Amino acid sequence: MITITETGGLGPIELELPPGKLSITPASRLCLEAIGQNRELLSGAGIDWGSGSGCLAIAAARIPAVERIVGIEVSGTDVAAANRNATRNGVGGRVTIIEADLYEPVSNDDKALLDGLVGRCDFLIGNPPATPGNDGLGWRRAVLGGARRFLIRGGPVLMQVSYQYGERIRRLSEDVPGYSYEGVLATTEWVPFDQDREDLARNLDDYADEEVRSGLPYRFGSGAGDPGERLTATQALARARATGESPMSRWQVHLFRWGG
């Protein structure tokens, strides 16, 4: 059991973590702060895509104007823990986490629950993972694309996309037509894109390959603090291999708005 206090003024959240997880990620912590600091964007009914432990749904449900959150999570084990966490934190009556792959629920009852939000969803929050083997944004496009069926006109999407994607972040609103991009809501300081982590090392390899294919650069910092110098993924990869130093990036939450 852990307690998260950095929630942008929405109060501490006590979490039972699913098996195999020791803490929530820095990206999730930033999302919590972004929700609390931008609570005026959230009201009515919403979707939390990729709920994990349920912490983002719990935080959003504490906003008085929010009436209901349906969380989508692919892991049945995580779903069970997240629903217990919602009850533990006093929002069980307004939060329901369902097991689903993208936007396709496993059970018929959950399908009916999610279908009830078609055209009636006031907002979406999400912290999607990077997709391996491509530019890293495949899951973000899928989240935005699937959300169009649910969001009301003008509905905001608060989504974590880290700094290194650069111009690709704004272009998500072009890749998935109907959205406008409205900028950064929250950001961390510079943090290492840790090349001792297998997943991040694989991501950097993918990004360098993608630069060759597309000609569009990624953006990394070169050192601690405010790095000043910016590196492409190709440059960052070469430097990491030569020196063992990880490039720098920032976790960020961005605002998209559905206008279709």
Phi and psi restraints in degrees (value plus and minus 20) as a CYANA .aco file:
   2 ILE   PHI    -149.5  -109.5
   2 ILE   PSI     140.7   180.7
   3 THR   PHI    -142.0  -102.0
   3 THR   PSI     107.0   147.0
   4 ILE   PHI    -124.4   -84.4
   4 ILE   PSI     104.0   144.0
   5 THR   PHI    -126.7   -86.7
   5 THR   PSI     -38.6     1.4
   6 GLU   PHI    -105.7   -65.7
   6 GLU   PSI      62.8   102.8
   7 THR   PHI    -144.3  -104.3
   7 THR   PSI       1.9    41.9
   8 GLY   PHI      43.3    83.3
   8 GLY   PSI      11.0    51.0
   9 GLY   PHI      70.9   110.9
   9 GLY   PSI      -9.9    30.1
  10 LEU   PHI    -115.6   -75.6
  10 LEU   PSI     -13.7    26.3
  11 GLY   PHI      70.9   110.9
  11 GLY   PSI     139.1   179.1
  12 PRO   PHI     -86.3   -46.3
  12 PRO   PSI     128.3   168.3
  13 ILE   PHI    -141.2  -101.2
  13 ILE   PSI     105.6   145.6
  14 GLU   PHI    -117.9   -77.9
  14 GLU   PSI     105.4   145.4
  15 LEU   PHI    -144.4  -104.4
  15 LEU   PSI     111.6   151.6
  16 GLU   PHI    -107.0   -67.0
  16 GLU   PSI     100.1   140.1
  17 LEU   PHI    -106.7   -66.7
  17 LEU   PSI     121.0   161.0
  18 PRO   PHI     -80.2   -40.2
  18 PRO   PSI     137.2   177.2
  19 PRO   PHI     -74.0   -34.0
  19 PRO   PSI     116.6   156.6
  20 GLY   PHI      69.5   109.5
  20 GLY   PSI     -26.0    14.0
  21 LYS   PHI    -131.5   -91.5
  21 LYS   PSI     110.3   150.3
  22 LEU   PHI    -119.1   -79.1
  22 LEU   PSI     -41.4    -1.4
  23 SER   PHI    -183.6  -143.6
  23 SER   PSI     152.9   192.9
  24 ILE   PHI    -111.3   -71.3
  24 ILE   PSI     137.8   177.8
  25 THR   PHI     -97.0   -57.0
  25 THR   PSI     139.8   179.8
  26 PRO   PHI     -76.3   -36.3
  26 PRO   PSI     -55.3   -15.3
  27 ALA   PHI     -83.5   -43.5
  27 ALA   PSI     -61.6   -21.6
  28 SER   PHI     -85.5   -45.5
  28 SER   PSI     -58.9   -18.9
  29 ARG   PHI     -82.6   -42.6
  29 ARG   PSI     -60.9   -20.9
  30 LEU   PHI     -85.3   -45.3
  30 LEU   PSI     -60.0   -20.0
  31 CYS   PHI     -80.0   -40.0
  31 CYS   PSI     -60.4   -20.4
  32 LEU   PHI     -79.3   -39.3
  32 LEU   PSI     -66.6   -26.6
  33 GLU   PHI     -85.0   -45.0
  33 GLU   PSI     -58.8   -18.8
  34 ALA   PHI     -83.9   -43.9
  34 ALA   PSI     -58.8   -18.8
  35 ILE   PHI     -83.0   -43.0
  35 ILE   PSI     -67.9   -27.9
  36 GLY   PHI     -85.4   -45.4
  36 GLY   PSI     -58.8   -18.8
  37 GLN   PHI     -98.7   -58.7
  37 GLN   PSI     -35.6     4.4
  38 ASN   PHI    -144.9  -104.9
  38 ASN   PSI      16.4    56.4
  39 ARG   PHI     -82.4   -42.4
  39 ARG   PSI     -41.9    -1.9
  40 GLU   PHI     -85.7   -45.7
  40 GLU   PSI     -36.4     3.6
  41 LEU   PHI     -99.5   -59.5
  41 LEU   PSI     -36.4     3.6
  42 LEU   PHI    -131.8   -91.8
  42 LEU   PSI     108.2   148.2
  43 SER   PHI    -180.0  -140.0
  43 SER   PSI     144.1   184.1
  44 GLY   PHI      51.1    91.1
  44 GLY   PSI    -154.6  -114.6
  45 ALA   PHI    -126.5   -86.5
  45 ALA   PSI     121.4   161.4
  46 GLY   PHI    -161.2  -121.2
  46 GLY   PSI     147.6   187.6
  47 ILE   PHI    -136.4   -96.4
  47 ILE   PSI     115.7   155.7
  48 ASP   PHI    -128.4   -88.4
  48 ASP   PSI      86.9   126.9
  49 TRP   PHI    -109.7   -69.7
  49 TRP   PSI     104.6   144.6
  50 GLY   PHI      57.7    97.7
  50 GLY   PSI      39.0    79.0
  51 SER   PHI     -87.4   -47.4
  51 SER   PSI     -51.1   -11.1
  52 GLY   PHI      38.8    78.8
  52 GLY   PSI    -141.5  -101.5
  53 SER   PHI     -97.2   -57.2
  53 SER   PSI     -27.4    12.6
  54 GLY   PHI      71.2   111.2
  54 GLY   PSI     -13.8    26.2
  55 CYS   PHI     -84.7   -44.7
  55 CYS   PSI     -58.5   -18.5
  56 LEU   PHI     -88.8   -48.8
  56 LEU   PSI     -61.2   -21.2
  57 ALA   PHI     -83.1   -43.1
  57 ALA   PSI     -59.8   -19.8
  58 ILE   PHI     -83.2   -43.2
  58 ILE   PSI     -66.1   -26.1
  59 ALA   PHI     -80.9   -40.9
  59 ALA   PSI     -66.9   -26.9
  60 ALA   PHI     -82.8   -42.8
  60 ALA   PSI     -57.3   -17.3
  61 ALA   PHI     -88.3   -48.3
  61 ALA   PSI     -36.3     3.7
  62 ARG   PHI    -100.9   -60.9
  62 ARG   PSI     -29.7    10.3
  63 ILE   PHI     -95.6   -55.6
  63 ILE   PSI     102.3   142.3
  64 PRO   PHI     -74.2   -34.2
  64 PRO   PSI     -54.8   -14.8
  65 ALA   PHI     -95.6   -55.6
  65 ALA   PSI     -33.0     7.0
  66 VAL   PHI    -105.7   -65.7
  66 VAL   PSI     107.0   147.0
  67 GLU   PHI    -118.6   -78.6
  67 GLU   PSI     -52.5   -12.5
  68 ARG   PHI    -180.1  -140.1
  68 ARG   PSI     120.7   160.7
  69 ILE   PHI    -148.1  -108.1
  69 ILE   PSI     109.5   149.5
  70 VAL   PHI    -128.1   -88.1
  70 VAL   PSI      99.7   139.7
  71 GLY   PHI    -116.7   -76.7
  71 GLY   PSI     121.1   161.1
  72 ILE   PHI    -133.2   -93.2
  72 ILE   PSI     105.1   145.1
  73 GLU   PHI    -166.3  -126.3
  73 GLU   PSI     114.4   154.4
  74 VAL   PHI    -100.8   -60.8
  74 VAL   PSI     -42.7    -2.7
  75 SER   PHI    -113.5   -73.5
  75 SER   PSI     100.3   140.3
  76 GLY   PHI     -81.6   -41.6
  76 GLY   PSI     -55.4   -15.4
  77 THR   PHI     -83.6   -43.6
  77 THR   PSI     -63.0   -23.0
  78 ASP   PHI     -85.7   -45.7
  78 ASP   PSI     -58.2   -18.2
  79 VAL   PHI     -77.6   -37.6
  79 VAL   PSI     -66.9   -26.9
  80 ALA   PHI     -81.9   -41.9
  80 ALA   PSI     -64.8   -24.8
  81 ALA   PHI     -85.7   -45.7
  81 ALA   PSI     -60.4   -20.4
  82 ALA   PHI     -84.9   -44.9
  82 ALA   PSI     -60.7   -20.7
  83 ASN   PHI     -87.1   -47.1
  83 ASN   PSI     -56.5   -16.5
  84 ARG   PHI     -84.6   -44.6
  84 ARG   PSI     -59.9   -19.9
  85 ASN   PHI     -84.1   -44.1
  85 ASN   PSI     -58.5   -18.5
  86 ALA   PHI     -81.0   -41.0
  86 ALA   PSI     -63.9   -23.9
  87 THR   PHI     -85.4   -45.4
  87 THR   PSI     -63.3   -23.3
  88 ARG   PHI     -79.9   -39.9
  88 ARG   PSI     -52.5   -12.5
  89 ASN   PHI    -118.9   -78.9
  89 ASN   PSI      -6.5    33.5
  90 GLY   PHI      60.8   100.8
  90 GLY   PSI      -4.8    35.2
  91 VAL   PHI    -143.8  -103.8
  91 VAL   PSI       1.3    41.3
  92 GLY   PHI     -79.8   -39.8
  92 GLY   PSI     -48.7    -8.7
  93 GLY   PHI     -94.7   -54.7
  93 GLY   PSI     -34.2     5.8
  94 ARG   PHI    -138.7   -98.7
  94 ARG   PSI     -24.0    16.0
  95 VAL   PHI    -143.9  -103.9
  95 VAL   PSI     108.8   148.8
  96 THR   PHI    -151.5  -111.5
  96 THR   PSI     101.5   141.5
  97 ILE   PHI    -120.5   -80.5
  97 ILE   PSI     108.3   148.3
  98 ILE   PHI    -137.5   -97.5
  98 ILE   PSI     135.0   175.0
  99 GLU   PHI    -106.9   -66.9
  99 GLU   PSI     101.7   141.7
 100 ALA   PHI    -175.2  -135.2
 100 ALA   PSI     130.8   170.8
 101 ASP   PHI    -121.8   -81.8
 101 ASP   PSI      90.7   130.7
 102 LEU   PHI      40.7    80.7
 102 LEU   PSI    -121.8   -81.8
 103 TYR   PHI    -141.9  -101.9
 103 TYR   PSI       3.9    43.9
 104 GLU   PHI    -132.2   -92.2
 104 GLU   PSI      78.6   118.6
 105 PRO   PHI     -84.5   -44.5
 105 PRO   PSI     132.7   172.7
 106 VAL   PHI     -94.4   -54.4
 106 VAL   PSI     -63.3   -23.3
 107 SER   PHI    -121.0   -81.0
 107 SER   PSI     134.2   174.2
 108 ASN   PHI     -84.7   -44.7
 108 ASN   PSI     -57.3   -17.3
 109 ASP   PHI     -82.4   -42.4
 109 ASP   PSI     -62.7   -22.7
 110 ASP   PHI     -89.7   -49.7
 110 ASP   PSI     -52.8   -12.8
 111 LYS   PHI     -82.3   -42.3
 111 LYS   PSI     -62.4   -22.4
 112 ALA   PHI     -84.2   -44.2
 112 ALA   PSI     -58.5   -18.5
 113 LEU   PHI     -82.8   -42.8
 113 LEU   PSI     -66.7   -26.7
 114 LEU   PHI     -89.7   -49.7
 114 LEU   PSI     -57.9   -17.9
 115 ASP   PHI     -80.1   -40.1
 115 ASP   PSI     -48.0    -8.0
 116 GLY   PHI     -84.8   -44.8
 116 GLY   PSI     -34.4     5.6
 117 LEU   PHI    -117.4   -77.4
 117 LEU   PSI     -21.8    18.2
 118 VAL   PHI     -80.0   -40.0
 118 VAL   PSI     101.6   141.6
 119 GLY   PHI      52.7    92.7
 119 GLY   PSI     -13.9    26.1
 120 ARG   PHI    -149.2  -109.2
 120 ARG   PSI     -11.8    28.2
 121 CYS   PHI    -105.8   -65.8
 121 CYS   PSI     103.9   143.9
 122 ASP   PHI    -103.8   -63.8
 122 ASP   PSI     -41.9    -1.9
 123 PHE   PHI    -183.8  -143.8
 123 PHE   PSI     145.5   185.5
 124 LEU   PHI    -158.3  -118.3
 124 LEU   PSI     120.2   160.2
 125 ILE   PHI    -142.0  -102.0
 125 ILE   PSI     126.4   166.4
 126 GLY   PHI    -186.3  -146.3
 126 GLY   PSI     130.8   170.8
 127 ASN   PHI    -152.0  -112.0
 127 ASN   PSI      48.2    88.2
 128 PRO   PHI     -88.7   -48.7
 128 PRO   PSI     132.9   172.9
 129 PRO   PHI     -99.0   -59.0
 129 PRO   PSI     144.3   184.3
 130 ALA   PHI     -90.3   -50.3
 130 ALA   PSI     126.5   166.5
 131 THR   PHI    -116.4   -76.4
 131 THR   PSI     108.6   148.6
 132 PRO   PHI     -96.6   -56.6
 132 PRO   PSI     133.4   173.4
 133 GLY   PHI      65.4   105.4
 133 GLY   PSI     -16.9    23.1
 134 ASN   PHI    -167.2  -127.2
 134 ASN   PSI    -168.5  -128.5
 135 ASP   PHI     -97.8   -57.8
 135 ASP   PSI     -21.6    18.4
 136 GLY   PHI      72.6   112.6
 136 GLY   PSI     -28.5    11.5
 137 LEU   PHI    -127.5   -87.5
 137 LEU   PSI      -8.7    31.3
 138 GLY   PHI     -77.9   -37.9
 138 GLY   PSI     -64.3   -24.3
 139 TRP   PHI     -86.5   -46.5
 139 TRP   PSI     -57.8   -17.8
 140 ARG   PHI     -81.7   -41.7
 140 ARG   PSI     -62.3   -22.3
 141 ARG   PHI     -83.6   -43.6
 141 ARG   PSI     -60.9   -20.9
 142 ALA   PHI     -84.8   -44.8
 142 ALA   PSI     -59.8   -19.8
 143 VAL   PHI     -83.5   -43.5
 143 VAL   PSI     -69.0   -29.0
 144 LEU   PHI     -84.0   -44.0
 144 LEU   PSI     -62.5   -22.5
 145 GLY   PHI     -83.1   -43.1
 145 GLY   PSI     -66.2   -26.2
 146 GLY   PHI     -87.7   -47.7
 146 GLY   PSI     -49.7    -9.7
 147 ALA   PHI     -89.2   -49.2
 147 ALA   PSI     -41.7    -1.7
 148 ARG   PHI     -78.5   -38.5
 148 ARG   PSI     -50.5   -10.5
 149 ARG   PHI     -88.4   -48.4
 149 ARG   PSI     -45.0    -5.0
 150 PHE   PHI    -123.9   -83.9
 150 PHE   PSI     -55.5   -15.5
 151 LEU   PHI     -92.5   -52.5
 151 LEU   PSI     122.2   162.2
 152 ILE   PHI     -94.0   -54.0
 152 ILE   PSI     142.4   182.4
 153 ARG   PHI     -81.3   -41.3
 153 ARG   PSI     109.5   149.5
 154 GLY   PHI      67.7   107.7
 154 GLY   PSI     -19.4    20.6
 155 GLY   PHI     -85.9   -45.9
 155 GLY   PSI     110.1   150.1
 156 PRO   PHI    -102.2   -62.2
 156 PRO   PSI     128.4   168.4
 157 VAL   PHI    -141.0  -101.0
 157 VAL   PSI      98.5   138.5
 158 LEU   PHI    -120.5   -80.5
 158 LEU   PSI      91.8   131.8
 159 MET   PHI    -154.4  -114.4
 159 MET   PSI     116.3   156.3
 160 GLN   PHI     -99.8   -59.8
 160 GLN   PSI     102.7   142.7
 161 VAL   PHI    -161.8  -121.8
 161 VAL   PSI     101.0   141.0
 162 SER   PHI     -98.8   -58.8
 162 SER   PSI     140.2   180.2
 163 TYR   PHI     -74.0   -34.0
 163 TYR   PSI     -56.4   -16.4
 164 GLN   PHI     -84.2   -44.2
 164 GLN   PSI     -33.9     6.1
 165 TYR   PHI     -94.2   -54.2
 165 TYR   PSI     -36.9     3.1
 166 GLY   PHI      36.5    76.5
 166 GLY   PSI    -149.9  -109.9
 167 GLU   PHI     -81.8   -41.8
 167 GLU   PSI     -41.9    -1.9
 168 ARG   PHI     -81.7   -41.7
 168 ARG   PSI     -46.5    -6.5
 169 ILE   PHI     -85.4   -45.4
 169 ILE   PSI     -71.1   -31.1
 170 ARG   PHI     -81.8   -41.8
 170 ARG   PSI     -57.3   -17.3
 171 ARG   PHI     -88.1   -48.1
 171 ARG   PSI     -33.6     6.4
 172 LEU   PHI     -76.7   -36.7
 172 LEU   PSI     -54.5   -14.5
 173 SER   PHI     -91.9   -51.9
 173 SER   PSI     -35.7     4.3
 174 GLU   PHI    -112.8   -72.8
 174 GLU   PSI     -56.2   -16.2
 175 ASP   PHI     -84.3   -44.3
 175 ASP   PSI     -54.7   -14.7
 176 VAL   PHI    -137.0   -97.0
 176 VAL   PSI      70.9   110.9
 177 PRO   PHI     -78.7   -38.7
 177 PRO   PSI     126.4   166.4
 178 GLY   PHI      88.7   128.7
 178 GLY   PSI     -31.3     8.7
 179 TYR   PHI    -122.9   -82.9
 179 TYR   PSI     132.4   172.4
 180 SER   PHI    -132.4   -92.4
 180 SER   PSI     128.5   168.5
 181 TYR   PHI    -121.1   -81.1
 181 TYR   PSI     107.7   147.7
 182 GLU   PHI    -139.6   -99.6
 182 GLU   PSI      -5.2    34.8
 183 GLY   PHI      81.4   121.4
 183 GLY   PSI    -194.1  -154.1
 184 VAL   PHI    -105.5   -65.5
 184 VAL   PSI     109.1   149.1
 185 LEU   PHI    -115.0   -75.0
 185 LEU   PSI     -52.4   -12.4
 186 ALA   PHI    -176.7  -136.7
 186 ALA   PSI     128.3   168.3
 187 THR   PHI    -168.6  -128.6
 187 THR   PSI     129.4   169.4
 188 THR   PHI    -107.8   -67.8
 188 THR   PSI     155.3   195.3
 189 GLU   PHI     -93.0   -53.0
 189 GLU   PSI     158.8   198.8
 190 TRP   PHI     -85.3   -45.3
 190 TRP   PSI     114.2   154.2
 191 VAL   PHI    -154.2  -114.2
 191 VAL   PSI     132.4   172.4
 192 PRO   PHI     -86.2   -46.2
 192 PRO   PSI     116.7   156.7
 193 PHE   PHI    -106.1   -66.1
 193 PHE   PSI      60.5   100.5
 194 ASP   PHI     -81.6   -41.6
 194 ASP   PSI      88.7   128.7
 195 GLN   PHI     -99.4   -59.4
 195 GLN   PSI     -20.2    19.8
 196 ASP   PHI    -102.5   -62.5
 196 ASP   PSI     -32.4     7.6
 197 ARG   PHI    -107.7   -67.7
 197 ARG   PSI     107.0   147.0
 198 GLU   PHI     -78.7   -38.7
 198 GLU   PSI     -61.1   -21.1
 199 ASP   PHI     -87.5   -47.5
 199 ASP   PSI     -61.5   -21.5
 200 LEU   PHI     -92.1   -52.1
 200 LEU   PSI     -53.7   -13.7
 201 ALA   PHI     -84.0   -44.0
 201 ALA   PSI     -61.4   -21.4
 202 ARG   PHI     -85.6   -45.6
 202 ARG   PSI     -60.0   -20.0
 203 ASN   PHI     -78.5   -38.5
 203 ASN   PSI     -65.7   -25.7
 204 LEU   PHI     -83.6   -43.6
 204 LEU   PSI     -58.7   -18.7
 205 ASP   PHI     -79.4   -39.4
 205 ASP   PSI     -66.2   -26.2
 206 ASP   PHI     -81.4   -41.4
 206 ASP   PSI     -62.0   -22.0
 207 TYR   PHI     -84.4   -44.4
 207 TYR   PSI     -60.7   -20.7
 208 ALA   PHI     -83.0   -43.0
 208 ALA   PSI     -61.8   -21.8
 209 ASP   PHI     -82.8   -42.8
 209 ASP   PSI     -59.9   -19.9
 210 GLU   PHI     -87.0   -47.0
 210 GLU   PSI     -54.7   -14.7
 211 GLU   PHI     -80.0   -40.0
 211 GLU   PSI     -59.6   -19.6
 212 VAL   PHI     -85.1   -45.1
 212 VAL   PSI     -61.9   -21.9
 213 ARG   PHI     -89.2   -49.2
 213 ARG   PSI     -63.5   -23.5
 214 SER   PHI    -121.1   -81.1
 214 SER   PSI     -45.0    -5.0
 215 GLY   PHI      58.2    98.2
 215 GLY   PSI     -19.5    20.5
 216 LEU   PHI    -118.3   -78.3
 216 LEU   PSI     101.9   141.9
 217 PRO   PHI     -99.2   -59.2
 217 PRO   PSI     133.1   173.1
 218 TYR   PHI    -107.9   -67.9
 218 TYR   PSI     152.7   192.7
 219 ARG   PHI    -153.6  -113.6
 219 ARG   PSI     100.1   140.1
 220 PHE   PHI    -146.3  -106.3
 220 PHE   PSI     135.6   175.6
 221 GLY   PHI    -109.0   -69.0
 221 GLY   PSI     141.0   181.0
 222 SER   PHI    -120.2   -80.2
 222 SER   PSI     -31.9     8.1
 223 GLY   PHI    -185.8  -145.8
 223 GLY   PSI    -195.2  -155.2
 224 ALA   PHI     -92.0   -52.0
 224 ALA   PSI     146.3   186.3
 225 GLY   PHI      53.3    93.3
 225 GLY   PSI    -159.9  -119.9
 226 ASP   PHI    -114.6   -74.6
 226 ASP   PSI      82.6   122.6
 227 PRO   PHI     -83.3   -43.3
 227 PRO   PSI     -46.3    -6.3
 228 GLY   PHI      55.6    95.6
 228 GLY   PSI     -92.5   -52.5
 229 GLU   PHI     -87.2   -47.2
 229 GLU   PSI     116.2   156.2
 230 ARG   PHI    -128.3   -88.3
 230 ARG   PSI     120.8   160.8
 231 LEU   PHI    -139.3   -99.3
 231 LEU   PSI     122.8   162.8
 232 THR   PHI     -93.9   -53.9
 232 THR   PSI     149.7   189.7
 233 ALA   PHI     -82.8   -42.8
 233 ALA   PSI     -58.1   -18.1
 234 THR   PHI     -82.0   -42.0
 234 THR   PSI     -64.4   -24.4
 235 GLN   PHI     -87.8   -47.8
 235 GLN   PSI     -60.9   -20.9
 236 ALA   PHI     -84.0   -44.0
 236 ALA   PSI     -60.0   -20.0
 237 LEU   PHI     -85.6   -45.6
 237 LEU   PSI     -64.2   -24.2
 238 ALA   PHI     -82.5   -42.5
 238 ALA   PSI     -61.7   -21.7
 239 ARG   PHI     -86.8   -46.8
 239 ARG   PSI     -61.1   -21.1
 240 ALA   PHI     -82.9   -42.9
 240 ALA   PSI     -59.8   -19.8
 241 ARG   PHI     -90.1   -50.1
 241 ARG   PSI     -53.5   -13.5
 242 ALA   PHI    -100.1   -60.1
 242 ALA   PSI     -55.9   -15.9
 243 THR   PHI    -136.2   -96.2
 243 THR   PSI     -37.2     2.8
 244 GLY   PHI      60.2   100.2
 244 GLY   PSI     -17.3    22.7
 245 GLU   PHI    -106.7   -66.7
 245 GLU   PSI     114.0   154.0
 246 SER   PHI    -100.0   -60.0
 246 SER   PSI     122.3   162.3
 247 PRO   PHI     -90.3   -50.3
 247 PRO   PSI     152.1   192.1
 248 MET   PHI    -133.9   -93.9
 248 MET   PSI     127.2   167.2
 249 SER   PHI    -164.5  -124.5
 249 SER   PSI    -193.1  -153.1
 250 ARG   PHI    -157.6  -117.6
 250 ARG   PSI     117.9   157.9
 251 TRP   PHI     -95.1   -55.1
 251 TRP   PSI     116.5   156.5
 252 GLN   PHI    -162.6  -122.6
 252 GLN   PSI     129.1   169.1
 253 VAL   PHI    -133.0   -93.0
 253 VAL   PSI     110.1   150.1
 254 HIS   PHI    -137.0   -97.0
 254 HIS   PSI     136.3   176.3
 255 LEU   PHI    -129.6   -89.6
 255 LEU   PSI     102.9   142.9
 256 PHE   PHI    -136.2   -96.2
 256 PHE   PSI     134.2   174.2
 257 ARG   PHI    -155.5  -115.5
 257 ARG   PSI     110.4   150.4
 258 TRP   PHI    -101.2   -61.2
 258 TRP   PSI     106.6   146.6
 259 GLY   PHI    -142.0  -102.0
 259 GLY   PSI     -11.0    29.0
